[in-house]
């Protein structure tokens, strides 16, 4: 996933399952303004393979917040 941070600051990108449970955090750090990319490898926080299905990816950066749907297929 490619994303843009409009101003330097804290950025968090997290994956949740359909029950709202956090599967894993992909990014949780201070970043400079600009474009960046992150890729989810289909594994949870314990490094177990996540099952096929619908997931949600949230991004928070400053006052900005967004949610995207993702489908994991094996």
N, C-alpha and C positions, 0 to 999 in steps of 0.2 A: 504494500500500500504506500503510495506516495502522498505526502502531506506537506503543508506549508505552515510555518510558524511566523506570524506577522511581526512579533517583537520578541526579543530575548526574554527568557523566563523559564519557569518550570513547565515541563510537558509530561503528560501521562497518557499512555495508550494501553488499554486493558481489554482482554477478551472475556466475555461472559457466555454461559450457556443459556438455553431458553428458560431455565428455572431462575435465572438471575444470579447464579453462583459464579464467582470469579474463577476462571479457568487458568489465567496467567496474565502477568504484566509484561508487555513487550518493551515499553519505554517508561522510565521514571527518572528523569534527570533534567538538569538545566540545559537549555539549548539556545544557540544563537538564532536570530531571525534568518529565515530562508527555507529552502526545500530540503526534505530528507525522506528516506524510505525505511520501511520496516516490513519484515516478512514473518508470518507466523508459521512455524514448522509443524503444526498440528499436534503439538504435545502440551500437556498441562504443566502446572508448576512443579509437580513431582517427576517430570520427564516421562510420564506415561502417555501413550498414544491416545488421543481423544477420539471418541466414537464419531462416525459420520453423522451429520445433522446440521441444524441451523445454529449459528453463533452470532453474537453481537460484539462489535468492536467500538469502544468508546475512546474519544480523544478529548483531553482537556488541556488547554493552554491559556493561562490568564483568565479572562472573562469568556473565552470561547469554549464551547462544548459541542460535540457532534457524536452521533451514533450511526454506524453502518452495519447492515446485515451481511453475513458471510455464510456460504454453504461449504461445509467440509465433506468431500466425497473421496472415498478410498477406492 
